[in-house]
Amino acid sequence: MTGYDGWQPIGLTSFADTVSAKLDFVKAEGWKSMIKTSQPTDYRRMLRDERKARAARPSSRTVTHTAD
């Protein structure tokens, strides 16, 4: 089964909308893996890094004209 844009969907077990290390699992494609540790996510850094990566890619909308 494929999800959006060909990515494989994954699942997380949880209790009361909380995912806990050593109690919950990541599930995908018939396998299950225990979450051993949990660390905070630096969302500002993640968004900044995504913007930098996007800016570094050549734009697909750039049109180059040559003089005849």
C-alpha positions as semicolon CSV with decimal commas, in nm:
position;residue;x (nm);y (nm);z (nm)
1;M;0,000;0,000;0,000
2;T;0,140;0,339;-0,092
3;G;0,036;0,671;0,049
4;Y;0,069;1,027;-0,071
5;D;0,333;1,067;-0,346
6;G;0,441;0,705;-0,312
7;W;0,542;0,729;0,054
8;Q;0,457;0,431;0,271
9;P;0,210;0,510;0,550
10;I;0,328;0,450;0,906
11;G;0,144;0,425;1,235
12;L;0,225;0,506;1,596
13;T;0,076;0,340;1,897
14;S;-0,026;0,582;2,173
15;F;-0,235;0,620;2,483
16;A;-0,442;0,937;2,547
17;D;-0,273;1,111;2,248
18;T;0,071;1,062;2,406
19;V;0,354;0,858;2,254
20;S;0,592;0,722;2,516
21;A;0,940;0,576;2,482
22;K;0,966;0,206;2,574
23;L;0,585;0,171;2,574
24;D;0,487;0,260;2,216
25;F;0,581;0,142;1,868
26;V;0,622;0,261;1,509
27;K;0,433;0,030;1,273
28;A;0,480;0,006;0,896
29;E;0,468;-0,255;0,620
30;G;0,399;-0,541;0,860
31;W;0,683;-0,467;1,101
32;K;0,676;-0,306;1,443
33;S;0,965;-0,130;1,618
34;M;0,973;-0,009;1,979
35;I;1,043;0,360;2,038
36;K;1,353;0,352;2,258
37;T;1,405;0,726;2,314
38;S;1,213;1,046;2,262
39;Q;1,372;1,385;2,201
40;P;1,221;1,730;2,151
41;T;1,199;1,862;1,797
42;D;1,349;2,202;1,715
43;Y;1,073;2,313;1,476
44;R;1,225;2,655;1,406
45;R;1,552;2,494;1,300
46;M;1,367;2,232;1,092
47;L;1,169;2,500;0,906
48;R;1,481;2,714;0,857
49;D;1,671;2,414;0,715
50;E;1,381;2,333;0,480
51;R;1,373;2,695;0,354
52;K;1,751;2,686;0,294
53;A;1,724;2,357;0,103
54;R;1,436;2,489;-0,108
55;A;1,628;2,810;-0,187
56;A;1,935;2,610;-0,291
57;R;1,738;2,408;-0,549
58;P;1,715;2,552;-0,899
59;S;1,371;2,692;-0,967
60;S;1,162;2,498;-1,218
61;R;0,983;2,823;-1,307
62;T;1,293;3,001;-1,434
63;V;1,273;3,059;-1,807
64;T;1,585;3,146;-2,002
65;H;1,545;3,335;-2,331
66;T;1,816;3,356;-2,591
67;A;1,849;3,631;-2,848
68;D;1,805;3,521;-3,209
